[in-house]
Amino acid sequence: MSGPAGRTLVLLAWLAGWANPRLAPATEPLFSQSELITPAAEEAAARGIDYLVEHQRDEGHFAVSRSGGNVAIVAFAGMALLASGSTPGRGPHGEAVDRCVDYLLANIDQQGIILAPVATTSQTMYEHGFAALFLCECYGMAQRPELRDRLGDAIQVIVNAQNEEGGWRYWPEPRSADVSVTVCQVMTLRAARNAGIAVPAETIDRAVAYVKQCQNDDGGFRYMLSAGDKTSAFPRSAAGVVALYNAGIYEGQEIDRGLEYVAQFQPGEKGADGVPYYFYGHYYAVQAMWHAGGDRWQQWYPAIRDELVERQQADGSWQDGIGREYATALACMVLLTPNNYLPILQR
């Protein structure tokens, strides 16, 4: 069914799915594919998704680089597949999404920490947070009863690891905090709430207070409150703005100043090579501008879209020091943002 009546049915189906997390949301997007996604960008994203699927092993991890078994990398790839329109068991790559879910569930320990010992780093909460985020995104779409209990444990790990400042760092215990790891946990807690998993309001309130304290006078965000680099930088500033949006803060001076700072780094103005942590930064920046909407979104997305299309490798991947799976997954998510497929990107 097309036209207003068809769109109304799609909207009602989607809302019903998220009102009751055990119901799968509609597989059709709420909005038709945006004209912002040019044919070249659509082709680039499709080639990137194909690259990920072709290099996924039966166990669910990836065989491109040493980081391919890291749970955060698997989660990023899984979210890219969701952003392309597939869901667990449904769509062109539904089986690949299922394999990502299987791999992460197989690597949750008794405490609820999601970590693959063979591909771990010293940044446990990054890995755990992104893995839990992906599982939360899948929860309302997958008929997987075991997800509920396992996700509850994983979210409790995050709640318990919040430190006295209100943030998180690399370890699943309340030590120090930095804004980057904190943003990762805030995103996951938002996704958990969306999926109907209880998150204490106090945990969110303290996290918001921490992120706000990390904002500098220039609108950007410092890395830590008490130590480390206190200057502003593009990647963590984009992340800081997204954290505030995901905590329910949609306007105010923190948002306005943060967006002004991030806008200085619009692709094509300072050049791709001058941006550290390029894919990480743009993963958050495109979300910040999507939330902002209006002229900021209309200017930012075409700029990063065209830059990513130009940077794509001949085999369909994107390249980064962390690994091709990582870069390709984030590039695909950025390119596909206008489709609004990810639940975390539902206004």
Secondary structure, DSSP 8 states (H G I E B T S, - for coil): --HHHHHHHHHHHHHHHHHSTTS---SS-SS---TTS-HHHHHHHHHHHHHHHHTB-TTS-BSSSGGGG-HHHHHHHHHHHHHTT-BTTBSTTHHHHHHHHHHHHHTB-TTS-B--GGG--S-HHHHHHHHHHHHHHHHTT---THHHHHHHHHHHHHHHH--TTS-B-SSSSSS--BHHHHHHHHHHHHHHHHTT----HHHHHHHHHHHHHTB-TTS-B-S-SSSS--S--HHHHHHHHHHHHHTT--SSHHHHHHHHHHHTT-TTTS-GGG-TTHHHHHHHHHHHHHHH-HHHHHHHHHHHHHHHHHH--TTS----SS-HHHHHHHHHHHHTGGG--SGGG--
